[in-house]
Every structure is written in structure tokens, then in C-alpha cells.
């Protein structure tokens, strides 16, 4: 077992032994639910797309979600094919239903940060900061519940960041080109 794998499992076991509390389990399951299939972030992007004032932000978030999903769920998960931590380490107790896909990278985390970084960059901070906090909570919930390794979550965050940067660039470039032709 390599150093990163050792660190990954050590962190998960630390969370299980020192942070998990029975009374918090429902809370973290509810938080992780917000990231299921990216539904919360997709809904938020759609709502923003419907209003003229926030249409660019909604478009950037939708594009970021699409880019993140392609990189994470279509390409990386299948290329890396990393087994979930609870399947590898019997000492780790799973607190959620078993996901049907591979572990690396975390799709919940990718979708959350792809959207949250867009909101942080393009909306007033009073909206952007809570989005980042929620994304952090969703990412942590994946560790708390035992469905991802820390490196899965870190990779999801990085892919989400990349997706948000690309999406903002695309929207700004499209909007600038559109203004020049009008």
C-alpha cells in the first residue's frame, strides 16, 4: 500500500472514530443528498437561467456542471476505476447506500464546486460564500459517510474548479462575441 492510500484510509478511520456521532448521521445524509446527481446545483442553475439579470451566471453554472460531469463521470471514473473505500477496508463502516459507480473522483464534490466556484466568481459574495460553504459540506459528507477517499474528494474539487474556469471563459467569450455582432 502506498503513502497516499495509507493517508486516505487513516483520514477516513479518524473521521469514523473521532468525528462521527450518531446524532449527526442524519444531518450528513441530508447534506450529501443535496449533491445526488447534482440535482440541487442543476435546479439552482435553471432558476438563474430563467431570470434575465442572472442568465449568464446560470449559463456558466450549467456549462460548468456539464464539463465536470463529462470529465468526472464519463472519463475519469471509468479510466481510473477505483474501488470504493468500504469495499477495500472492512474496518470502514458505510453510512449510506452503496453507489453503483467508481470512487475516483467524487461526482458530488465536482458538481458542488463547479457550481459554487461560478457563483463565488460571478455573484455578490453574500451568495458566493454560502455556495462555497455548502460545497465544502457536501464534500465532507462524502468522507463522513465513508463513500469516498479524501483524494477522491480533492480530485472532485480540482475538476470542479477547472470546469468553472472553463465555463466562465466560455460564457464571457460568447457574450463578448454576441455584443460585437449586435
C-alpha positions as CSV (number, residue, x, y, z in Angstrom):
1,X,0.0,0.0,0.0
2,X,1.4,3.4,-0.9
3,X,1.7,6.6,1.2
4,X,-1.3,8.3,-0.4
5,X,-3.5,5.2,0.1
6,X,-2.4,5.0,3.7
7,X,-3.1,8.6,4.3
8,X,-6.5,8.2,2.7
9,X,-7.7,5.4,4.9
10,X,-6.1,6.9,8.0
11,X,-8.2,10.1,7.5
12,X,-11.4,8.0,6.9
13,X,-10.8,5.9,10.0
14,X,-10.0,9.1,12.0
15,X,-13.4,10.6,10.9
16,X,-15.1,7.3,11.8
17,X,-13.6,7.0,15.2
18,X,-13.4,10.6,16.4
19,X,-15.9,12.8,14.4
20,X,-18.9,10.6,13.6
21,X,-21.7,10.8,16.1
22,X,-25.0,9.0,15.9
23,X,-26.9,12.3,16.3
24,X,-25.1,13.8,13.3
25,X,-25.6,10.9,10.8
26,X,-29.0,12.2,9.5
27,X,-27.6,15.7,9.0
28,X,-24.7,14.5,6.9
29,X,-27.0,12.2,4.9
30,X,-29.2,15.2,4.2
31,X,-26.2,17.3,3.1
32,X,-25.0,14.5,0.8
33,X,-28.5,14.3,-0.7
34,X,-28.1,17.8,-2.0
35,X,-25.3,16.6,-4.2
36,X,-27.1,13.5,-5.5
37,X,-26.9,13.6,-9.3
38,X,-26.1,17.4,-8.9
39,X,-29.9,18.0,-8.6
40,X,-29.6,20.9,-6.2
41,X,-27.0,22.7,-8.3
42,X,-28.8,21.9,-11.6
43,X,-32.1,23.3,-10.2
44,X,-30.2,26.5,-9.0
45,X,-28.7,26.9,-12.5
46,X,-32.1,26.5,-14.1
47,X,-33.6,29.1,-11.8
48,X,-30.8,31.6,-12.6
49,X,-31.2,30.9,-16.3
50,X,-34.9,31.9,-16.1
51,X,-34.1,35.4,-14.9
52,X,-32.5,37.9,-17.4
53,X,-30.4,39.5,-14.7
54,X,-28.7,36.2,-13.7
55,X,-28.9,34.4,-17.1
56,X,-25.1,34.5,-17.7
57,X,-24.4,33.1,-14.2
58,X,-27.0,30.3,-14.7
59,X,-25.4,29.5,-18.1
60,X,-21.9,29.4,-16.7
61,X,-23.1,27.1,-13.8
62,X,-24.9,24.8,-16.3
63,X,-21.8,24.6,-18.5
64,X,-19.6,24.0,-15.5
65,X,-21.8,21.2,-14.4
66,X,-21.8,19.6,-17.9
67,X,-18.0,19.9,-18.2
68,X,-17.5,18.5,-14.7
69,X,-19.8,15.6,-15.3
70,X,-18.1,14.7,-18.6
71,X,-14.6,14.8,-17.0
72,X,-15.6,13.0,-13.8
73,X,-18.4,10.6,-14.6
74,X,-17.7,9.8,-18.3
75,X,-13.9,9.9,-18.4
76,X,-12.0,9.7,-15.1
77,X,-14.3,7.3,-13.1
78,X,-14.2,4.8,-15.9
79,X,-10.5,5.3,-16.7
80,X,-9.3,5.0,-13.1
81,X,-11.9,2.5,-11.9
82,X,-11.0,3.0,-8.2
83,X,-12.9,0.7,-5.8
84,X,-14.9,2.4,-3.0
85,X,-13.1,2.6,0.4
86,X,-15.8,0.5,2.2
87,X,-15.1,-2.4,-0.3
88,X,-11.4,-2.2,0.3
89,X,-11.3,-1.7,4.1
90,X,-13.6,-3.8,6.2
91,X,-13.0,-1.6,9.2
92,X,-14.7,1.3,7.5
93,X,-18.4,1.3,8.2
94,X,-20.6,2.7,5.4
95,X,-23.4,5.1,6.5
96,X,-25.1,5.4,3.1
97,X,-26.4,3.3,0.3
98,X,-23.7,1.8,-1.9
99,X,-23.1,3.9,-5.0
100,X,-23.1,2.0,-8.2
101,X,-20.1,3.8,-9.9
102,X,-16.4,4.0,-9.2
103,X,-14.9,6.1,-6.4
104,X,-12.4,8.4,-8.2
105,X,-13.2,11.3,-8.4
106,X,-16.1,12.4,-6.3
107,X,-19.0,13.5,-8.6
108,X,-20.9,15.1,-5.7
109,X,-17.8,17.2,-4.9
110,X,-17.2,18.0,-8.6
111,X,-20.7,19.2,-9.2
112,X,-20.8,21.2,-6.0
113,X,-17.5,23.0,-6.6
114,X,-18.1,23.5,-10.3
115,X,-21.3,25.4,-9.4
116,X,-20.1,27.1,-6.2
117,X,-16.9,28.5,-7.9
118,X,-19.1,30.0,-10.6
119,X,-21.4,31.6,-8.0
120,X,-18.4,32.8,-6.0
121,X,-16.8,34.4,-9.0
122,X,-19.9,35.9,-10.7
123,X,-22.4,36.7,-7.9
124,X,-22.1,39.0,-4.9
125,X,-20.1,37.4,-2.1
126,X,-23.2,37.1,0.0
127,X,-24.3,34.4,-2.4
128,X,-21.0,33.0,-3.4
129,X,-19.6,32.4,0.1
130,X,-22.6,30.3,1.2
131,X,-22.3,28.3,-2.1
132,X,-18.7,27.5,-1.3
133,X,-19.6,26.6,2.3
134,X,-22.3,24.2,1.1
135,X,-19.9,22.7,-1.5
136,X,-17.4,22.1,1.4
137,X,-20.1,20.5,3.5
138,X,-21.2,18.2,0.6
139,X,-17.6,17.2,0.0
140,X,-17.0,16.4,3.7
141,X,-20.3,14.4,3.8
142,X,-18.8,12.0,1.3
143,X,-15.9,11.3,3.7
144,X,-18.2,11.3,6.8
145,X,-20.4,8.7,5.2
146,X,-17.5,6.5,4.1
147,X,-18.2,6.5,0.3
148,X,-15.1,8.3,-0.9
149,X,-11.4,8.6,-0.1
150,X,-10.1,12.1,0.7
151,X,-8.1,12.1,-2.6
152,X,-11.4,11.4,-4.5
153,X,-12.9,14.5,-2.9
154,X,-9.8,16.6,-3.6
155,X,-9.8,15.5,-7.3
156,X,-13.5,16.3,-7.5
157,X,-12.8,19.8,-6.1
158,X,-10.0,20.3,-8.7
159,X,-12.1,19.1,-11.6
160,X,-14.9,21.4,-10.4
161,X,-12.6,24.3,-10.2
162,X,-11.3,23.6,-13.8
163,X,-14.9,23.2,-15.0
164,X,-15.9,26.5,-13.5
165,X,-12.9,28.4,-15.0
166,X,-13.7,26.9,-18.5
167,X,-17.4,27.7,-18.2
168,X,-16.8,31.3,-17.1
169,X,-14.4,31.7,-20.0
170,X,-16.9,30.2,-22.5
171,X,-19.7,32.4,-21.3
172,X,-17.6,35.6,-21.3
173,X,-16.3,34.9,-24.7
174,X,-19.7,34.1,-26.1
175,X,-21.2,37.2,-24.6
176,X,-18.4,39.4,-25.8
177,X,-18.7,38.0,-29.4
178,X,-22.5,38.4,-29.2
179,X,-22.2,42.1,-28.2
180,X,-19.7,42.8,-31.1
181,X,-22.1,41.4,-33.7
182,X,-25.2,43.3,-32.5
